[in-house]
Amino acid sequence: MENNNVYKNNFLPFIVKWGRGTNLLGILLVFGPCLYLGLQGYWPDWAAFGAAFAIQFPLVCSAYIREPISYFTMLGVPGTYMAFLSGNISNLRVPCSSIATLSAGIEEGTDKGTITATIGCATSTFVSTIFLTVGVICGSWLLSLLPPIVTSALNLLLPALFAALLANYAFTAKKLALIVIPADIIVYFLQLKGAFNFLPAWAQSAVPPIICSFGAMGLGVVMANKKKA
């Protein structure tokens, strides 16, 4: 009970205060180079800017709604702040947070799970920043030393990572996985066959992930409530 009070009354308010502040600062820093160039008199071609904005903005809007909800259980409040500030959410922050929680034998979404997810996310942020710095400085040289078979195999790292996570979650929720995985494959092939082409261009790539994400979460809630009842 005492630990729960410390978590809710001390830890979370501290995280929200600094997480909100650092994310707002990050937004300002992102626009910093653009503002600097504007003050120097360099402006984009507004027609090209409008065309790019019309394409990108709807995709970003769908991710703005879908990603925080989809990833929140695995990241928790602190991990969400860190992940959306540092980037590489789906390929680094979420897997590291999830693996840290599962390795500790703690259920995701709980207070303890949030702590382990925070540790995993923070560790991945430091490690990836170090490797990114090394990669920027001498990444091309290091890759040139590797044989082609190794460099081509690097393209398989991300699919292998997600396959391992999928297998782990599938075994922890077998009934849900037996429904969700085939359904997601069907949605994917429907997208390839042009089943969503009747939608506006901006929605054709945004709607299938939303269907898969919220459909899986909705079904999971229904099955959990049914099991509890």
RODO-2510 file (C-alpha; in nm, 4 decimals, decimal comma):
residues 229
     n   res          X          Y          Z
     1     m     0,0000     0,0000     0,0000
     2     e     0,2849     0,2376     0,0856
     3     n     0,4594     0,1638    -0,2441
     4     n     0,1326     0,2246    -0,4291
     5     n     0,0919     0,5634    -0,2611
     6     v     0,4496     0,6638    -0,3481
     7     y     0,3909     0,5590    -0,7090
     8     k     0,0682     0,7541    -0,7519
     9     n     0,1393     1,0558    -0,5291
    10     n     0,5094     1,1127    -0,5944
    11     f     0,6401     0,9220    -0,8937
    12     l     0,3656     0,9850    -1,1517
    13     p     0,3228     1,3592    -1,0791
    14     f     0,7005     1,4029    -1,1103
    15     i     0,7026     1,2133    -1,4418
    16     v     0,4067     1,4080    -1,5833
    17     k     0,5612     1,7422    -1,4856
    18     w     0,8999     1,6775    -1,6449
    19     g     0,7707     1,4613    -1,9281
    20     r     0,5267     1,7282    -2,0416
    21     g     0,7927     1,9974    -2,0157
    22     t     1,0618     1,8069    -2,2051
    23     n     0,8196     1,7057    -2,4820
    24     l     0,7052     2,0658    -2,5295
    25     l     1,0708     2,1699    -2,5395
    26     g     1,1328     1,8975    -2,7975
    27     i     0,8584     2,0417    -3,0186
    28     l     1,0226     2,3837    -3,0042
    29     l     1,3630     2,2351    -3,0872
    30     v     1,2202     2,0438    -3,3842
    31     f     1,0956     2,3683    -3,5359
    32     g     1,4161     2,5517    -3,4424
    33     p     1,6033     2,4892    -3,7705
    34     c     1,2959     2,5888    -3,9725
    35     l     1,2585     2,9122    -3,7780
    36     y     1,6281     2,9865    -3,8175
    37     l     1,6149     2,9361    -4,1946
    38     g     1,3048     3,1532    -4,2120
    39     l     1,4767     3,4343    -4,0264
    40     q     1,7643     3,4039    -4,2729
    41     g     1,5210     3,4510    -4,5597
    42     y     1,5018     3,0904    -4,6802
    43     w     1,1438     2,9799    -4,7386
    44     p     1,0082     2,6651    -4,9057
    45     d     0,8090     2,6577    -5,2247
    46     w     0,4597     2,6933    -5,0784
    47     a     0,2912     2,4876    -5,3500
    48     a     0,5254     2,1953    -5,2807
    49     f     0,4821     2,2486    -4,9070
    50     g     0,1034     2,2382    -4,9389
    51     a     0,1131     1,9191    -5,1460
    52     a     0,3473     1,7466    -4,8996
    53     f     0,1390     1,8657    -4,6044
    54     a    -0,1835     1,7341    -4,7596
    55     i    -0,0254     1,3892    -4,7979
    56     q     0,1572     1,3658    -4,4663
    57     f    -0,0816     1,5342    -4,2235
    58     p    -0,3630     1,2737    -4,2376
    59     l    -0,1108     0,9919    -4,1861
    60     v     0,0340     1,1704    -3,8847
    61     c    -0,3154     1,2283    -3,7457
    62     s    -0,3963     0,8569    -3,7572
    63     a    -0,0649     0,7748    -3,5849
    64     y    -0,1354     1,0468    -3,3264
    65     i    -0,4499     0,8589    -3,2243
    66     r    -0,3426     0,5003    -3,2816
    67     e     0,0157     0,4783    -3,1537
    68     p    -0,0182     0,6224    -2,8005
    69     i    -0,3198     0,4001    -2,7318
    70     s    -0,1608     0,0899    -2,8859
    71     y     0,1731     0,1294    -2,7083
    72     f     0,0578     0,2654    -2,3726
    73     t     0,0202    -0,0712    -2,2004
    74     m     0,3775    -0,1671    -2,2879
    75     l     0,5362     0,1745    -2,2248
    76     g     0,3387     0,3198    -1,9348
    77     v     0,3302     0,6936    -1,8637
    78     p     0,7091     0,7492    -1,8294
    79     g     0,7931     0,5289    -2,1274
    80     t     0,5364     0,7088    -2,3438
    81     y     0,6975     1,0447    -2,2706
    82     m     1,0470     0,9092    -2,3372
    83     a     0,9530     0,7125    -2,6477
    84     f     0,7722     0,9926    -2,8270
    85     l     1,0544     1,2312    -2,7457
    86     s     1,3437     1,0056    -2,8503
    87     g     1,1744     0,8275    -3,1439
    88     n     1,2297     0,4728    -3,2746
    89     i     0,9174     0,3729    -3,0849
    90     s     0,8064     0,0562    -3,2598
    91     n     1,1510    -0,0833    -3,3387
    92     l     1,3325    -0,0031    -3,0110
    93     r     1,1354     0,1530    -2,7247
    94     v     0,8351    -0,0809    -2,7295
    95     p     1,0338    -0,4067    -2,7692
    96     c     1,2849    -0,3088    -2,4988
    97     s     1,0113    -0,2015    -2,2569
    98     s     0,8091    -0,5142    -2,3222
    99     i     1,1070    -0,7494    -2,2921
   100     a     1,2194    -0,5840    -1,9669
   101     t     0,8746    -0,6320    -1,8151
   102     l     0,8328    -0,9901    -1,9361
   103     s     1,1855    -1,0847    -1,8259
   104     a     1,1057    -0,9660    -1,4750
   105     g     0,7923    -1,1802    -1,4737
   106     i     0,5658    -0,8800    -1,4205
   107     e     0,2311    -0,8169    -1,5865
   108     e     0,2226    -0,5290    -1,8312
   109     g    -0,0040    -0,2365    -1,7487
   110     t     0,0428    -0,2681    -1,3731
   111     d     0,2333    -0,0218    -1,1530
   112     k     0,5305    -0,2577    -1,1300
   113     g     0,5111    -0,3168    -1,5030
   114     t     0,5335     0,0574    -1,5609
   115     i     0,8534     0,0737    -1,3544
   116     t     1,0234    -0,2092    -1,5456
   117     a     0,9030    -0,0613    -1,8765
   118     t     1,0557     0,2715    -1,7739
   119     i     1,3891     0,1051    -1,7023
   120     g     1,3837    -0,0808    -2,0356
   121     c     1,2871     0,2295    -2,2324
   122     a     1,5461     0,4497    -2,0599
   123     t     1,8211     0,1925    -2,1116
   124     s     1,7375     0,1563    -2,4795
   125     t     1,7436     0,5345    -2,5183
   126     f     2,0956     0,5645    -2,3767
   127     v     2,2275     0,2623    -2,5657
   128     s     2,0738     0,3629    -2,8988
   129     t     2,2022     0,7192    -2,8609
   130     i     2,5563     0,5883    -2,8063
   131     f     2,5383     0,3516    -3,1036
   132     l     2,3740     0,6179    -3,3180
   133     t     2,6581     0,8562    -3,2402
   134     v     2,9136     0,5914    -3,3327
   135     g     2,7151     0,5061    -3,6453
   136     v     2,6984     0,8672    -3,7611
   137     i     3,0735     0,9103    -3,7146
   138     c     3,2021     0,5839    -3,8583
   139     g     2,8971     0,3776    -3,9616
   140     s     2,9769     0,3719    -4,3338
   141     w     3,3314     0,2601    -4,2650
   142     l     3,2177    -0,0195    -4,0329
   143     l     2,9595    -0,1463    -4,2838
   144     s     3,2184    -0,1471    -4,5601
   145     l     3,4246    -0,3957    -4,3544
   146     l     3,1365    -0,6446    -4,3338
   147     p     3,0800    -0,9077    -4,6039
   148     p     2,7675    -0,8592    -4,8222
   149     i     2,5922    -1,1581    -4,6671
   150     v     2,6061    -0,9894    -4,3256
   151     t     2,4880    -0,6484    -4,4456
   152     s     2,1962    -0,8083    -4,6303
   153     a     2,1060    -1,0060    -4,3175
   154     l     2,0796    -0,6817    -4,1200
   155     n     1,7569    -0,6118    -4,3079
   156     l     1,6044    -0,9121    -4,1308
   157     l     1,6707    -0,7843    -3,7792
   158     l     1,3480    -0,5874    -3,7432
   159     p     1,1174    -0,8617    -3,8802
   160     a     1,2928    -1,1156    -3,6550
   161     l     1,2460    -0,8883    -3,3524
   162     f     0,8752    -0,8431    -3,4128
   163     a     0,8309    -1,2129    -3,4881
   164     a     0,9842    -1,2972    -3,1498
   165     l     0,7553    -1,0502    -2,9727
   166     l     0,4540    -1,1811    -3,1632
   167     a     0,5360    -1,5391    -3,0677
   168     n     0,5725    -1,4429    -2,7031
   169     y     0,2391    -1,2595    -2,6911
   170     a     0,0688    -1,5326    -2,8917
   171     f     0,1610    -1,7937    -2,6303
   172     t     0,0441    -1,5724    -2,3442
   173     a    -0,2958    -1,5099    -2,5092
   174     k    -0,3543    -1,8103    -2,7335
   175     k    -0,7275    -1,7639    -2,7972
   176     l    -0,6855    -1,3978    -2,8831
   177     a    -0,3884    -1,4724    -3,1096
   178     l    -0,5786    -1,7439    -3,2992
   179     i    -0,8334    -1,4818    -3,4014
   180     v    -0,6266    -1,1645    -3,4311
   181     i    -0,3279    -1,2951    -3,6311
   182     p    -0,5338    -1,4496    -3,9164
   183     a    -0,7624    -1,1434    -3,9170
   184     d    -0,4645    -0,9083    -3,9479
   185     i    -0,3224    -1,1174    -4,2340
   186     i    -0,6578    -1,0961    -4,4121
   187     v    -0,6701    -0,7178    -4,3666
   188     y    -0,3149    -0,6917    -4,5003
   189     f    -0,3939    -0,8911    -4,8144
   190     l    -0,7170    -0,6962    -4,8649
   191     q    -0,5066    -0,3810    -4,8590
   192     l    -0,2672    -0,5287    -5,1173
   193     k    -0,5623    -0,6241    -5,3403
   194     g    -0,6985    -0,2689    -5,3296
   195     a    -1,0005    -0,3346    -5,1073
   196     f    -0,9538     0,0050    -4,9421
   197     n    -0,9072     0,1998    -5,2654
   198     f    -1,2586     0,3419    -5,2329
   199     l    -1,1294     0,5507    -4,9418
   200     p    -0,9538     0,8854    -4,9877
   201     a    -0,5840     0,8514    -5,0719
   202     w    -0,4740     0,9649    -4,7249
   203     a    -0,6915     0,7014    -4,5548
   204     q    -0,5900     0,3999    -4,7635
   205     s    -0,2722     0,3395    -4,5629
   206     a    -0,4082     0,4702    -4,2307
   207     v    -0,7306     0,2698    -4,1962
   208     p    -0,5907    -0,0899    -4,2055
   209     p    -0,3517    -0,0382    -3,9080
   210     i    -0,6344     0,1297    -3,7147
   211     i    -0,8659    -0,1650    -3,7853
   212     c    -0,5999    -0,4140    -3,6709
   213     s    -0,4948    -0,2204    -3,3596
   214     f    -0,8343    -0,1214    -3,2227
   215     g    -0,9969    -0,4433    -3,3377
   216     a    -0,7412    -0,6486    -3,1421
   217     m    -0,7762    -0,4282    -2,8342
   218     g    -1,1561    -0,4366    -2,8481
   219     l    -1,1634    -0,8140    -2,8861
   220     g    -0,9123    -0,8488    -2,6012
   221     v    -1,1330    -0,6406    -2,3716
   222     v    -1,4424    -0,8439    -2,4634
   223     m    -1,2627    -1,1757    -2,4025
   224     a    -1,1160    -1,0513    -2,0738
   225     n    -1,4579    -0,9367    -1,9479
   226     k    -1,6127    -1,2647    -2,0547
   227     k    -1,3417    -1,4593    -1,8712
   228     k    -1,3865    -1,2459    -1,5594
   229     a    -1,7624    -1,2967    -1,5670
***
